[in-house]
Amino acid sequence: MLDILRQGAQSWGIKILFGIIIAVFVLAFGMNRVQNDQTTVVATVNDSPILFRPFQERVQRSLELARSQNPNLTAEILAQMGFKRQILEQMVIEELMMQQAAKLGLTVSKEELAKEIHLIPAFQNESNVFDPGAYQNVLRANNLTPGKFESEYMRGMTMDKLRTYVGLPGRLGEDQARDFYTYGRSTAVISYMMYPWERYQNQVNATEERINEYYEARKANYAVPARAKIAYLLLTPATLADLSLVSPEETEKYYAENKEQFKIEEQVRARHLLVRVDENADDAAVKKAMQTIEAAQKDLAAGKSFAEVAAKYTEDPSGTQTGGELGWFGRGRMVKPFEDAAFALEKGAVSEPVRTQFGFHLISVEDVKPAGYQDFESVATDIANIIAEDRAAETLQDRLDQALEMVLVGEPLDAVAKAIGLKLEVRESGYFAKNQGPKELPGLSPENAQTLFDLPLDITTQSPLPIADGYLLATKLEQVAESVKPLEAVKTEIVAAITREEALKMAKTAAEKDLETLLKGESLADATLKETEPFGRQGSISGLGMNQLLASKAFETEAGSWLPEAYAFPEGYVLARADKVTPPAEEEWAAEKELWLTSLNERAEEQTVQAFVADLRAKADVRITNPALLEN
């Protein structure tokens, strides 16, 4: 790929460009004689043909994209998805939109096209000016000609014009958006009484008959899947490495020739205290922040430790628990003003107030490491391991072949390990299920885990299974059939479940009885209500949990009235009284109006366009002329 694309790979312009290329443009692929036949028609859309070659190119490009995102896609999965039919449907929709744009007279002029293309960052030079050379290079790298690119780009712009045209009637006015905002941002408060299930648990009698019934009805919950156990060998450079074969002279030579690997950057270990203030804060806010900083400085001058002072004053959430500890860090890890101040301090010093985009900081440097190199003695063992593993990697394939020869003639794994010089002895896994694999081998693929599970008893893998850095050989040691836990093993669990289930029923009955009294306008003796924090319509209520139905009723019920039923929560049942509904303040709407208008209108326009396209599709005469081409 071109340097311009490498350098700008993270820019939005590049992402947009490739989004267009992936979604709309087609690349040239080697085609056989039939595929080069431009007259082969896959389908017609109101008598307009969709030709085989553009269809096949779209399929190929979409398949490449899909497999880059999901390498495990198989032909079977693609067939189940109806992959080719989905691609054809996309092309049908595009053709219908282009036909409709033509009816409405929607076009894109050459001037409009040129203006849009000139704004694509991938086609611009360092001065953000369109560069014809870069334009040609990018297209060439993606097997596109300017004519084809511009034709397809113009087609995309035309469809965008149609979407805008169709979506306009769906746009909301400010009053409508405000209604949505008020609905979504209003909060409710309730007062409630909890009927916890634990209050009634001592009234529950879990009889033997009830326990047996419960167990028989839920045996599937107590199933133990079939399990297996293996003995295994890991053949990797690390397990084959022999440190005894690495001489001191070799490690010293490696250190001398690769000294940059052991370079240590300049580092400081520091704590900080943060008082937040916005970069654009007014003088009053800055003064208030500085008063807090000055109070902290007085405590430090009085002899208090920096950790103690930071825990008291810092507005960094993590700092209150750690005393503002930051640990070791090098240059480039912190924002520039903070970094400059920290690296300018000597060990044990505390900075003057330092202002960054986050606010004011006091910085305490506890230790300093100058730039340099790790001592040879401290890394000698690591170097010996590197050399030994490099040598082992060179012999890995030969030793694997030797191991397989021994396995094929029936040699056990411990004999194999000894013969090929493995550092590690044969290991034994714990029990594992078919769909999980041994926990001792977390990097094993699902397919290889299944291979291990399906091994016959006492049989060793006849071919190695790939793992990170090497291979795995294994012998099936045990196979345990699927079973069900006996009743005695789960009896305590069942008694607890029955107790909770029956106690919840009692809690609900008690709550509903009291609700009848309250709805008559009568009061309950010794009733104590607890008020919630304000909550939204989503149903998450502080102190209670999630209950969408209760939340909805709280917004619908008149203040001071009881909600019409008892509501379930994990702890029990709740009776609730509506207290108040509070709409968002005018200043909140003013602050968020533009965001809401944009978001709501985008959604409304999209829904309008989707309905329009669905109507076009329903009325269209679409005929698949060559169904065989859609078979996966």
C-alpha positions in Angstrom: 0.0 0.0 0.0 1.2 3.5 -0.6 3.0 5.6 2.0 0.3 8.2 1.9 -2.1 5.5 3.1 0.2 4.1 5.7 0.8 7.6 7.1 -2.8 8.5 7.2 -4.2 5.1 8.1 -5.9 6.4 11.2 -7.4 9.5 9.7 -11.2 9.8 9.2 -10.6 10.7 5.6 -8.9 7.3 4.9 -11.6 5.5 6.8 -14.3 7.2 4.8 -12.5 6.5 1.6 -12.1 2.8 2.3 -15.7 2.7 3.6 -16.8 4.0 0.2 -14.5 1.6 -1.7 -15.6 -1.4 0.4 -19.3 -0.5 0.3 -19.6 0.7 -3.3 -16.6 0.2 -5.5 -15.6 -3.1 -7.0 -12.1 -4.4 -7.7 -10.9 -6.3 -10.7 -10.3 -10.0 -10.2 -9.1 -12.7 -12.5 -12.2 -14.0 -14.3 -12.7 -16.9 -16.5 -14.3 -16.5 -20.0 -17.8 -16.7 -18.7 -17.2 -14.2 -16.0 -15.9 -11.7 -18.5 -19.2 -11.9 -20.4 -20.7 -8.5 -19.7 -24.0 -9.6 -21.2 -24.7 -12.3 -18.6 -27.6 -11.0 -16.6 -28.2 -12.1 -13.0 -31.4 -10.2 -12.5 -33.6 -7.3 -13.9 -35.0 -4.5 -11.8 -37.9 -2.9 -13.6 -36.3 -4.2 -16.9 -32.9 -2.7 -16.0 -30.2 -5.5 -15.9 -27.8 -6.3 -13.1 -24.9 -7.9 -14.9 -22.9 -10.8 -13.7 -19.4 -9.2 -13.7 -20.3 -6.3 -11.4 -22.3 -8.7 -9.2 -19.4 -11.2 -9.0 -16.9 -8.4 -8.2 -19.2 -7.1 -5.4 -19.5 -10.6 -4.0 -15.7 -11.1 -4.1 -15.0 -7.8 -2.4 -17.7 -8.3 0.3 -16.4 -11.8 0.9 -12.9 -10.5 1.5 -14.2 -7.9 3.9 -16.3 -10.4 5.8 -13.5 -12.9 6.2 -11.1 -10.2 7.3 -13.5 -9.5 10.1 -14.4 -13.2 10.8 -11.7 -15.6 9.6 -13.9 -18.6 10.7 -16.6 -18.0 8.0 -17.1 -21.2 6.2 -18.9 -22.0 2.9 -21.7 -23.6 5.0 -22.2 -20.5 7.1 -22.2 -18.3 4.0 -24.8 -20.6 2.4 -27.0 -20.4 5.6 -26.7 -16.6 5.5 -27.8 -16.5 1.8 -24.6 -14.4 1.3 -24.9 -13.9 -2.5 -28.7 -13.2 -2.3 -27.9 -10.5 0.3 -25.4 -8.9 -2.1 -27.9 -9.0 -4.9 -30.5 -7.4 -2.7 -28.1 -4.5 -2.0 -27.6 -4.0 -5.7 -31.3 -4.2 -6.4 -32.0 -1.4 -3.8 -29.2 0.7 -5.3 -30.7 0.3 -8.8 -34.2 1.2 -7.5 -32.8 4.4 -5.8 -30.9 5.4 -9.0 -34.1 4.9 -11.0 -36.1 7.0 -8.6 -33.4 9.7 -8.6 -33.7 9.9 -12.4 -37.5 10.3 -12.2 -37.1 13.1 -9.7 -34.4 14.8 -11.8 -31.7 14.5 -9.1 -28.2 14.6 -10.6 -24.7 15.5 -9.6 -22.8 18.0 -11.7 -19.1 17.5 -12.5 -18.3 20.6 -10.4 -20.0 19.0 -7.4 -18.1 15.8 -7.9 -14.8 17.5 -8.3 -15.4 19.6 -5.1 -16.2 16.4 -3.1 -13.2 14.4 -4.4 -10.9 17.3 -3.7 -11.9 17.3 -0.1 -10.9 13.6 0.5 -7.8 13.8 2.7 -6.2 10.7 1.0 -6.0 12.7 -2.2 -4.4 15.8 -0.6 -0.8 16.8 0.0 0.8 18.0 3.3 -0.8 21.4 2.7 -4.2 19.8 2.6 -4.5 20.7 -1.1 -5.7 18.2 -3.8 -2.7 16.4 -5.3 -3.4 14.8 -8.7 -0.4 12.5 -8.3 -1.7 11.2 -4.9 -5.1 10.7 -6.5 -3.7 8.6 -9.3 -1.6 6.6 -6.9 -4.4 5.8 -4.5 -6.7 4.6 -7.3 -4.0 2.6 -8.9 -3.2 0.9 -5.6 -6.9 -0.2 -5.4 -7.2 -1.3 -9.0 -9.4 1.6 -9.9 -9.3 3.9 -12.9 -10.4 7.6 -12.5 -13.3 7.0 -14.8 -14.7 4.1 -12.8 -14.0 5.8 -9.4 -15.7 9.0 -10.4 -18.6 7.2 -12.0 -19.2 5.2 -8.8 -18.6 8.1 -6.5 -21.1 10.2 -8.5 -23.6 7.3 -8.2 -23.1 7.3 -4.4 -23.6 11.1 -4.2 -26.8 10.8 -6.3 -28.2 8.3 -3.8 -27.2 10.6 -0.9 -29.1 13.4 -2.6 -32.2 11.1 -2.9 -31.9 10.2 0.8 -31.8 13.8 1.8 -34.7 14.6 -0.5 -36.8 11.7 0.8 -35.8 12.3 4.4 -36.7 16.0 4.6 -40.4 15.4 5.4 -39.4 13.3 8.4 -37.5 16.1 10.1 -38.8 17.3 13.4 -39.4 20.9 14.4 -37.9 22.3 17.6 -41.2 21.9 19.5 -41.4 18.3 18.6 -37.8 17.7 19.5 -38.4 19.4 22.9 -41.3 17.1 23.6 -39.1 14.1 22.9 -36.4 15.6 25.2 -38.8 16.3 28.0 -40.2 12.8 27.8 -36.7 11.2 27.8 -35.1 13.4 30.4 -37.9 13.8 33.0 -37.3 12.0 36.3 -39.7 10.5 38.8 -39.5 10.0 42.6 -41.5 7.4 44.5 -41.9 6.4 48.1 -42.0 2.6 48.7 -42.4 -0.2 51.2 -40.4 -3.4 50.7 -41.7 -6.8 51.5 -38.5 -8.9 51.6 -38.7 -12.6 51.0 -36.3 -13.2 53.9 -39.1 -12.0 56.3 -41.1 -15.1 55.4 -38.5 -17.7 54.9 -39.0 -19.3 58.4 -42.6 -20.0 57.4 -41.6 -22.2 54.5 -41.5 -26.0 55.0 -39.5 -27.7 52.3 -40.8 -31.3 52.6 -39.1 -34.3 51.2 -41.9 -34.7 48.7 -41.5 -31.1 47.5 -37.7 -31.5 47.3 -38.1 -34.7 45.2 -40.6 -33.0 42.9 -38.4 -30.0 42.4 -35.4 -32.2 41.6 -37.2 -34.4 39.1 -38.7 -31.4 37.3 -35.3 -29.7 37.0 -32.9 -32.6 36.5 -31.4 -30.9 33.4 -30.2 -28.1 35.7 -28.0 -30.6 37.5 -26.5 -32.4 34.5 -22.8 -32.9 34.5 -21.5 -33.0 30.9 -19.2 -35.7 29.7 -15.6 -35.0 30.6 -12.1 -36.1 29.7 -8.6 -35.9 31.0 -5.3 -35.9 29.0 -1.6 -36.2 29.5 0.3 -33.8 27.2 3.6 -32.5 26.0 4.3 -28.9 24.9 7.0 -28.7 22.2 8.0 -25.1 22.1 11.3 -23.2 22.0 10.9 -22.5 25.7 10.4 -26.2 26.6 13.2 -27.4 24.4 15.7 -24.7 25.3 18.9 -26.0 27.1 20.6 -23.2 29.1 23.6 -25.4 29.9 24.7 -25.2 26.3 24.9 -21.4 26.4 28.4 -20.2 27.4 29.1 -17.0 29.4 31.1 -15.7 26.3 28.0 -16.0 24.2 25.8 -14.1 26.6 28.4 -11.3 26.9 28.7 -11.1 23.1 24.9 -10.9 22.7 24.7 -8.1 25.3 27.4 -6.1 23.5 25.8 -6.5 20.1 22.3 -5.8 21.2 22.8 -3.3 24.0 20.0 -1.1 22.8 17.5 -3.8 23.8 18.5 -3.2 27.4 18.2 0.6 27.3 16.4 2.2 30.2 14.6 5.5 29.6 14.7 8.3 32.2 11.9 7.7 34.7 10.4 9.3 37.8 8.2 7.8 40.5 5.7 10.4 41.6 2.5 11.3 43.3 0.2 14.1 42.4 -2.7 16.1 43.8 -5.3 17.5 41.4 -7.8 20.3 41.8 -10.0 20.3 38.8 -10.7 23.5 36.9 -11.7 24.0 33.2 -9.2 25.4 30.8 -11.6 28.2 30.0 -12.8 28.8 33.6 -13.5 32.3 34.8 -11.4 34.1 37.4 -13.7 33.1 40.2 -13.3 29.4 39.5 -9.6 29.7 39.1 -9.3 31.5 42.4 -11.4 28.9 44.2 -9.1 26.1 42.8 -6.0 28.0 43.9 -7.4 28.4 47.4 -7.6 24.6 47.7 -4.1 24.2 46.3 -2.8 26.8 48.9 -4.6 24.9 51.7 -2.8 21.7 50.6 0.5 23.5 50.5 0.0 24.7 54.1 -0.6 21.1 55.2 2.6 20.0 53.5 4.5 22.8 55.1 3.1 21.7 58.5 4.8 18.3 58.0 2.0 16.2 56.7 2.9 13.5 54.2 2.1 14.1 50.5 0.1 10.9 50.4 -2.0 12.1 53.3 -2.6 15.5 51.8 -3.4 14.1 48.4 -6.0 11.8 49.8 -7.6 14.7 51.5 -7.6 17.3 48.7 -7.3 15.6 45.3 -10.2 15.5 42.9 -8.6 12.6 41.0 -11.0 9.7 42.0 -8.3 7.1 42.2 -6.0 9.4 44.1 -8.1 9.5 47.3 -7.5 5.7 47.8 -3.8 5.7 46.7 -2.6 9.0 48.0 -2.2 10.3 44.5 0.3 7.6 43.6 1.3 7.4 39.9 4.1 4.9 40.0 7.0 5.0 37.6 6.6 6.7 34.2 8.8 7.9 31.4 8.6 10.8 29.0 5.7 11.0 26.7 3.3 9.3 29.2 1.8 12.5 30.7 0.5 15.8 29.3 3.4 18.1 28.5 3.2 20.7 31.3 2.9 17.9 33.9 5.8 16.0 32.4 8.1 19.0 32.2 7.5 19.9 35.8 7.9 16.3 37.1 11.2 15.7 35.2 12.6 19.0 36.4 12.2 18.1 40.1 14.8 16.4 42.2 14.1 13.3 44.3 12.0 14.3 47.3 10.9 17.7 45.9 7.4 19.0 45.6 6.4 21.3 42.7 4.7 24.6 42.7 1.2 24.5 41.3 1.2 23.2 37.7 -1.7 23.9 35.4 -2.8 21.4 32.7 -6.0 20.9 30.8 -7.4 19.0 33.8 -6.7 21.7 36.4 -4.0 22.5 39.0 -1.5 19.9 40.2 1.0 19.6 43.0 3.6 17.0 42.1 5.9 15.1 44.5 8.8 13.1 43.0 9.7 10.2 45.2 12.5 8.7 43.1 14.4 9.2 39.9 16.0 6.8 37.4 18.4 8.3 35.0 18.6 7.1 31.4 21.1 4.3 30.8 21.4 0.5 30.3 20.5 -2.5 32.5 23.6 -4.1 34.0 24.8 -7.2 32.2 24.5 -9.3 35.5 20.8 -8.4 35.8 20.0 -9.6 32.3 22.5 -12.4 31.8 19.9 -15.2 32.5 17.4 -13.5 30.2 20.0 -13.4 27.4 20.9 -17.0 27.9 17.2 -17.9 27.6 16.9 -15.9 24.4 19.9 -17.7 22.9 18.8 -21.1 24.0 15.3 -20.6 22.7 16.6 -19.3 19.4 18.6 -22.5 19.0 15.7 -24.7 20.1 13.5 -23.0 17.5 15.9 -24.1 14.8 15.7 -27.7 15.9 12.0 -27.7 16.7 10.8 -29.3 13.5 13.4 -32.1 13.6 12.6 -32.9 17.2 8.9 -32.8 16.4 9.4 -35.3 13.6 11.4 -37.5 16.1 8.6 -37.3 18.6 5.9 -38.3 16.0 8.0 -41.3 14.9 8.1 -42.5 18.5 4.4 -41.9 19.0 3.5 -43.9 15.8 5.4 -46.9 17.1 3.6 -46.7 20.4 6.1 -45.1 22.7 4.6 -43.3 25.7 4.9 -39.5 26.1 7.3 -39.6 29.0 9.7 -41.7 26.8 9.2 -39.1 24.0 10.0 -36.2 26.3 13.2 -37.8 27.5 14.4 -38.7 24.0 13.9 -35.3 22.5 15.4 -33.4 25.5 12.3 -31.6 26.8 12.9 -29.5 29.9 9.3 -30.2 31.1 7.9 -33.6 32.0 4.6 -34.9 30.8 1.8 -32.8 32.3 -1.7 -33.9 33.2 -4.8 -31.8 32.6 -7.8 -31.5 34.9 -11.2 -32.7 33.6 -12.6 -30.7 30.7 -15.8 -30.7 28.7 -16.0 -30.9 24.9 -16.9 -27.3 24.4 -14.4 -25.8 26.8 -11.0 -27.5 26.5 -8.4 -28.0 29.3 -8.0 -24.8 31.5 -4.3 -25.5 31.4 -4.3 -24.8 27.7 -6.3 -21.6 27.4 -5.0 -20.7 23.9 -6.2 -23.9 22.3 -8.7 -23.4 19.5 -12.2 -24.9 19.8 -11.5 -27.3 17.0 -8.4 -28.7 18.7 -10.1 -28.9 22.0 -12.8 -31.1 20.4 -10.0 -33.2 18.8 -8.6 -33.8 22.2 -12.0 -34.6 23.7 -12.8 -37.1 20.9 -9.5 -39.0 21.2 -10.1 -42.7 22.0 -9.1 -43.8 25.5 -5.3 -44.4 25.9 -4.6 -43.1 22.3 -2.1 -40.4 21.5 -2.6 -37.7 18.9 -1.2 -39.0 15.6 -0.5 -35.4 14.4 0.6 -32.4 16.4 -1.9 -29.7 17.4 -0.6 -26.1 16.9 -0.3 -23.9 19.9 1.3 -20.6 20.5 5.1 -20.9 19.6 4.9 -24.6 19.0 2.9 -27.9 19.1 1.0 -30.1 21.5 1.0 -33.9 21.7 -1.6 -35.6 24.0 -2.8 -38.9 25.2 -6.4 -39.5 26.4 -6.2 -40.7 30.1 -9.8 -40.8 31.2 -13.3 -40.4 29.8 -16.3 -39.8 32.1 -19.8 -40.1 30.7 -22.5 -37.5 31.1 -24.3 -37.8 34.3 -26.7 -36.0 36.7 -25.7 -34.9 40.2 -27.5 -37.1 42.8 -30.2 -35.5 44.8 -28.1 -35.6 48.0 -25.4 -33.6 46.4 -27.8 -30.7 45.5 -30.3 -31.0 48.3 -29.1 -28.0 50.2 -29.2 -25.9 47.0 -32.8 -27.2 46.3 -34.0 -26.4 49.8 -32.6 -22.8 49.4 -34.4 -22.4 46.1 -37.7 -23.7 47.4 -37.5 -21.5 50.4 -36.8 -18.4 48.4 -39.5 -19.3 45.8 -42.2 -19.9 48.4 -41.2 -17.0 50.6 -41.5 -14.7 47.5 -45.0 -15.9 47.0 -45.8 -15.1 50.6 -44.2 -11.6 50.2 -46.3 -11.0 47.2 -49.5 -12.1 48.9 -48.8 -9.8 51.9 -48.0 -6.9 49.7 -51.2 -7.3 47.6 -53.3 -7.6 50.8 -51.9 -4.3 52.1 -52.3 -2.7 48.7 -56.1 -3.4 48.8 -56.2 -1.4 52.1 -54.1 1.5 50.7 -56.2 1.8 47.5 -59.3 2.2 49.7 -57.7 5.3 51.1 -56.9 3.7 54.4 -53.5 3.7 56.1 -51.4 0.9 57.4 -50.2 0.7 61.0 -46.5 1.0 61.5 -45.9 1.6 57.7 -42.6 3.2 57.0 -41.9 4.6 53.5 -38.5 5.1 51.9 -38.0 7.7 49.2 -36.0 6.9 46.1 -33.5 9.1 44.3 -34.9 10.6 41.0 -34.9 8.0 38.2 -35.6 7.9 34.5 -38.0 5.9 32.3 -35.4 3.2 31.6 -36.4 1.5 34.9 -33.2 1.5 36.9 -34.1 2.7 40.4 -31.4 3.4 43.0 -31.7 1.2 46.0 -34.1 -1.2 44.3 -32.9 -2.3 40.9 -34.5 -2.6 37.5 -38.2 -2.7 37.0 -39.4 -1.2 33.7 -43.1 -1.6 34.5 -42.9 0.2 37.9 -40.9 3.0 36.3 -43.5 3.5 33.5 -46.4 3.6 36.1 -44.5 6.1 38.2 -44.6 8.6 35.4 -48.3 7.9 34.6 -49.7 7.9 38.1 -51.0 11.1 39.8 -48.7 12.4 42.6 -49.8 11.0 46.0 -51.5 7.9 44.5 -50.4 4.3 45.0 -49.3 2.4 42.0 -51.8 -0.3 41.0 -49.8 -3.5 41.9 -47.0 -5.0 43.8 -43.7 -5.0 41.8 -41.1 -7.8 41.9 -37.4 -7.1 42.7 -34.6 -9.6 43.7 -35.1 -8.8 47.4 -38.9 -9.1 47.4 -42.0 -7.2 46.4 -42.5 -3.4 46.6 -45.6 -1.2 47.0 -44.9 2.3 45.6 -46.5 5.7 45.8 -46.0 8.3 43.1 -44.4 11.4 44.6 -43.5 13.7 41.8 -42.3 13.9 38.1 -39.8 16.6 37.3 -39.2 17.8 33.7 -35.7 18.9 32.7 -34.8 22.5 33.3 -34.9 25.1 30.5 -31.1 25.6 30.7 -30.6 21.9 30.2 -32.6 22.0 27.0 -30.7 25.0 25.8 -27.4 23.3 26.4 -28.4 20.0 24.7 -30.9 21.3 22.1 -28.6 21.1 19.0 -27.4 17.6 19.9 -30.9 16.3 20.3 -32.2 18.0 17.2 -29.3 16.5 15.1 -29.7 13.0 16.6 -33.5 12.9 16.4 -33.6 14.2 12.9 -31.0 11.7 11.7 -33.1 8.9 13.2 -36.3 10.3 11.8 -34.8 10.8 8.3 -33.4 7.3 8.3 -36.7 5.8 9.3 -38.4 7.8 6.5 -35.8 6.7 3.9 -36.2 3.0 5.0 -39.9 3.2 4.6 -39.5 4.8 1.2 -37.0 2.2 0.1 -39.2 -0.6 1.4 -42.1 0.8 -0.6 -40.0 1.0 -3.8 -38.9 -2.6 -3.3 -42.5 -3.8 -2.7 -43.7 -2.2 -6.0 -40.6 -3.1 -8.1 -40.6 -5.8 -10.8 -37.5 -7.8 -9.8 -36.8 -10.9 -11.7 -33.9 -13.3 -11.1 -32.9 -14.5 -14.5 -30.1 -16.9 -13.5 -30.8 -18.4 -10.0 -27.9 -20.8 -10.3 -25.5 -17.9 -10.0 -26.8 -17.2 -6.5 -25.9 -20.6 -5.1 -23.1 -20.5 -2.6 
